[in-house]
Each structure stands twice: as structure tokens, then as C-alpha cells.
Amino acid sequence: MGVGMTGHETTIELINAEIDGVLTGPQRAELNRLLLADPSVRALRDDLARTCRALDEMPREEIPAGLHEAIV
């Protein structure tokens, strides 16, 4: 976890790692402990997972020709 992170930031980092499929064994144990201890952590994980699924299901849009050059 990042240096100086709050407990909430660490929890979100663990949840994101779970959603991304990159949790280590110790991280999995810590996340499971948090999930069992706090219903709000379970709700947060469910909300983030649902949001990620919805984003993954959105169609990809092509960037209009010349947009990058116009911005730069």
C-alpha cells in the first residue's frame, strides 16, 4: 500500500486490486477481514464492482480524426 495512505484509501486500493484480479495472498486476507468486519466496506466493494462492470460494457467510441492534433 502507498506510504501515508488512510485506512479508507487502503481499502479502496484493495478493492480495486480485487476487481483487477491482482490481489496478493496477504492482500486477499486483509480485504476479507475488512469485508467481514464492516458492512459499509462490502457495500463499497459491490458499488465499485458494479460501476466497473457497467463501464466495461459501454461501447468504445472512435476518436474523431484530428482531435489529438487540435488539442495539442
VMD Tcl script that draws the C-alpha trace (Angstrom):
set ca {
  {0.00 0.00 0.00}
  {1.09 3.57 -0.56}
  {3.00 5.50 2.07}
  {0.81 7.81 4.16}
  {-2.45 6.32 2.91}
  {-5.52 6.49 5.12}
  {-7.46 3.37 6.02}
  {-10.18 4.33 3.54}
  {-7.65 4.81 0.73}
  {-6.06 1.46 1.56}
  {-9.47 -0.22 1.50}
  {-10.27 1.26 -1.91}
  {-6.85 0.18 -3.19}
  {-7.51 -3.39 -2.01}
  {-10.97 -3.41 -3.60}
  {-9.57 -2.10 -6.89}
  {-6.85 -4.75 -6.83}
  {-9.52 -7.41 -6.31}
  {-11.59 -6.09 -9.21}
  {-8.46 -6.01 -11.39}
  {-7.55 -9.56 -10.33}
  {-4.15 -8.63 -8.92}
  {-4.53 -9.21 -5.16}
  {-1.68 -10.99 -3.41}
  {-2.41 -13.58 -0.73}
  {-1.83 -11.17 2.18}
  {-3.92 -8.51 0.47}
  {-6.74 -11.01 -0.05}
  {-6.63 -11.90 3.65}
  {-6.75 -8.23 4.66}
  {-9.64 -7.46 2.29}
  {-11.57 -10.49 3.55}
  {-11.04 -9.30 7.13}
  {-12.36 -5.85 6.22}
  {-15.34 -7.27 4.32}
  {-16.34 -9.48 7.24}
  {-15.95 -6.70 9.80}
  {-17.74 -3.84 8.07}
  {-20.95 -3.89 6.00}
  {-20.05 -0.48 4.53}
  {-16.89 -2.00 3.02}
  {-19.00 -4.75 1.43}
  {-21.38 -2.12 0.02}
  {-18.46 -0.07 -1.31}
  {-16.93 -3.13 -2.98}
  {-20.27 -4.06 -4.55}
  {-20.80 -0.50 -5.83}
  {-17.30 -0.26 -7.31}
  {-17.59 -3.70 -8.94}
  {-20.98 -2.77 -10.42}
  {-19.57 0.52 -11.75}
  {-16.58 -1.24 -13.33}
  {-18.85 -3.81 -14.99}
  {-21.05 -1.02 -16.38}
  {-18.01 0.81 -17.75}
  {-16.64 -2.38 -19.30}
  {-19.98 -2.92 -21.07}
  {-20.04 0.55 -22.64}
  {-19.27 0.66 -26.35}
  {-15.91 2.07 -27.32}
  {-16.00 5.25 -29.36}
  {-13.53 6.16 -32.05}
  {-11.65 9.40 -31.52}
  {-12.52 11.84 -34.30}
  {-9.76 12.40 -36.84}
  {-7.68 15.43 -35.95}
  {-8.88 15.72 -32.34}
  {-5.48 14.94 -30.83}
  {-3.76 17.47 -33.06}
  {-6.40 20.11 -32.30}
  {-5.88 19.66 -28.56}
  {-2.09 19.69 -28.73}
}
mol new
graphics top color blue
foreach p $ca { graphics top sphere $p radius 0.5 }
foreach p [lrange $ca 0 end-1] q [lrange $ca 1 end] { graphics top cylinder $p $q radius 0.2 }
display resetview
